Amino acid sequence: MNQQVEAVYEHGILRPLQPLTLTESQLVQLTISDAKTESYPRNTEFLDRVKAEVAAMANVPSLEDVQRLMSKIPGSLTEDFSAEREE
């Protein structure tokens, strides 16, 4: 079976932009090629807007602040993402 999907590389992880028809722990082979930036205009606009908002912030939270606050959220984000992808 061959699938061609677009993905975004973020923080060392490839994130597919659509669901994949793979089984858990299935071994796959990847071929990476550049996609045209124009295919992601909304993502680019969103990132530009977020960067501008962060630059304008008086108090940007540190990574430790974010981790401390997120540790108070009950449940598991990993489980939430997995459940969402299975829907």
N, C-alpha and C positions, 0 to 999 in steps of 0.2 A: 504494500500500500504506500503510495506517495501522497504527500500533502504539501501544498505551498502556502505558507502563512506569513504574514508580516508580524514583526515583533519589535519591541523597543528595548534597548539595552540600558538598564538603570542600576547603578550601584553594584555592578558585577553580576547582574542577573538578566537573562533574556525573558521578557514578559510578552507572551503572545497577545495579539490584539483581538483574537477571536478564540472560542473554545477549540480544544484539540480532541480528536477521537483516538485517545491513547488509553491503554490500561495502566494501572498503577505499577511502577517499576519496569515498564516496558523500555527496552533498549532501543534507541533510535540513533540515526546518523544525521548530523547537521551539515548543511552547506550554507555558508554565510555570504551574502552579497549586499552591497549598499542599495538602499531604496532612495528614491528621490525625496528630498525634504519637502517638496510641494505636496506630497501625499499626506502630510500631517499638519495642515495649516492651523487647525484648531488647537492642537497640542502646542505648537510653537507660540501661538497667540496667548494661550493660557500660561505657559512658562514665562513669557515676557511680562505678563501682567503680575504674576506672583513675584518675580524678581524685583519688579518696581515697588510692589507693596512691602516686601521685606526690606528693601533699601530705605524706605520711608519710615519704617518702624523705629520708635525710640528705644524700646527694650526688646531686642531679639532674644528669644529663649535659647539657652545652651542645649546641647545634646543631652546632658545630664538632667536638665529641667524636663525635657520632653520624655525621657525614659522614666523619670520619677512619676510624672503625671500619667503616663500610659500604663504603668505597672498597677495603677489603681482601678483600671478597667477590668471588670470581671470577664471570665471566659478566655478564649484563645483566638487571636486574629488569624492564625494559621488554619484553625478549624473553620472559622467563618469564611475565609477565602475558598477553602476546599469545598465547603457546602455550597457556596455560591456558584462555583464552576460546575458542580454536578447537576445543578438545576437545569 
